[in-house]
Amino acid sequence: MFVAYKYKLYQTKKLKYIHNKIDISGIIYNHCIA
């Protein structure tokens, strides 16, 4: 149970990090087009 929770927490952290990277590159991309 605890291991699964820890794993899930790690996965969401990783996902959030990837999302932030995508958001930043998206903002830069939009800025270059504008």
ROSE-4610 file (N, C-alpha, C; in Angstrom, 1 decimal, always signed):
// ROSE-4610
residu = [M/M/M/F/F/F/V/V/V/A/A/A/Y/Y/Y/K/K/K/Y/Y/Y/K/K/K/L/L/L/Y/Y/Y/Q/Q/Q/T/T/T/K/K/K/K/K/K/L/L/L/K/K/K/Y/Y/Y/I/I/I/H/H/H/N/N/N/K/K/K/I/I/I/D/D/D/I/I/I/S/S/S/G/G/G/I/I/I/I/I/I/Y/Y/Y/N/N/N/H/H/H/C/C/C/I/I/I/A/A/A]
num = [1/1/1/2/2/2/3/3/3/4/4/4/5/5/5/6/6/6/7/7/7/8/8/8/9/9/9/10/10/10/11/11/11/12/12/12/13/13/13/14/14/14/15/15/15/16/16/16/17/17/17/18/18/18/19/19/19/20/20/20/21/21/21/22/22/22/23/23/23/24/24/24/25/25/25/26/26/26/27/27/27/28/28/28/29/29/29/30/30/30/31/31/31/32/32/32/33/33/33/34/34/34]
x = [+0.8/+0.0/+0.9/+1.8/+2.7/+3.6/+4.1/+5.0/+4.2/+3.0/+2.1/+1.9/+1.6/+1.3/+2.6/+3.7/+5.0/+5.3/+5.0/+5.2/+4.3/+3.1/+2.1/+2.5/+3.0/+3.4/+4.6/+5.5/+6.7/+6.3/+5.3/+4.8/+4.2/+3.4/+2.7/+3.8/+4.8/+5.9/+6.6/+6.9/+7.5/+6.7/+5.4/+4.4/+4.3/+4.3/+4.2/+5.4/+6.6/+7.8/+7.8/+7.4/+7.3/+6.3/+5.1/+4.1/+4.7/+5.5/+6.1/+7.0/+7.8/+8.7/+7.9/+6.8/+5.9/+5.3/+4.9/+4.3/+5.3/+6.5/+7.5/+7.9/+8.1/+8.4/+7.3/+6.0/+4.9/+4.8/+5.1/+5.1/+6.2/+7.4/+8.5/+8.1/+7.5/+7.1/+6.1/+5.1/+4.0/+4.7/+5.6/+6.3/+7.0/+7.7/+8.4/+7.5/+6.3/+5.4/+4.8/+4.4/+3.8/+4.6]
y = [-1.2/+0.0/+1.3/+1.3/+2.5/+2.7/+1.5/+1.6/+2.1/+1.6/+2.0/+3.5/+4.0/+5.5/+6.3/+5.8/+6.5/+6.5/+5.4/+5.3/+6.3/+6.3/+7.2/+8.7/+9.0/+10.4/+10.7/+9.8/+10.0/+10.2/+9.4/+9.5/+10.9/+11.4/+12.7/+13.8/+13.7/+14.7/+14.7/+13.6/+13.5/+14.1/+13.8/+14.3/+15.8/+16.3/+17.8/+18.5/+17.8/+18.4/+18.5/+17.4/+17.3/+18.4/+18.5/+19.5/+20.9/+21.2/+22.5/+22.8/+21.8/+21.9/+22.2/+21.5/+21.7/+23.1/+23.5/+24.9/+26.0/+25.8/+26.8/+26.9/+25.7/+25.7/+26.2/+25.9/+26.4/+28.0/+28.5/+30.0/+30.6/+30.0/+30.5/+30.4/+29.3/+29.0/+30.1/+30.3/+31.3/+32.7/+33.0/+34.3/+34.5/+33.5/+33.6/+33.8/+33.2/+33.4/+34.8/+35.3/+36.6/+37.7]
z = [+0.0/+0.0/+0.0/+1.0/+1.1/-0.2/-0.6/-1.8/-3.0/-3.2/-4.3/-4.2/-3.0/-2.8/-3.1/-2.7/-2.9/-4.4/-5.1/-6.5/-7.3/-6.9/-7.5/-7.3/-6.1/-5.8/-6.7/-6.9/-7.7/-9.2/-9.6/-11.0/-11.3/-10.3/-10.5/-10.5/-9.6/-9.6/-10.9/-11.5/-12.8/-13.9/-13.8/-14.8/-14.7/-13.5/-13.3/-13.9/-13.7/-14.2/-15.7/-16.3/-17.8/-18.3/-17.6/-17.9/-17.9/-16.9/-16.7/-17.9/-18.3/-19.4/-20.7/-20.9/-22.1/-22.1/-20.9/-20.8/-21.2/-20.6/-20.9/-22.4/-23.0/-24.4/-25.2/-24.8/-25.5/-25.5/-24.3/-24.2/-25.1/-25.1/-25.9/-27.4/-27.8/-29.1/-29.6/-28.7/-29.0/-29.1/-28.3/-28.3/-29.6/-30.1/-31.3/-32.5/-32.5/-33.6/-33.6/-32.4/-32.3/-32.8]
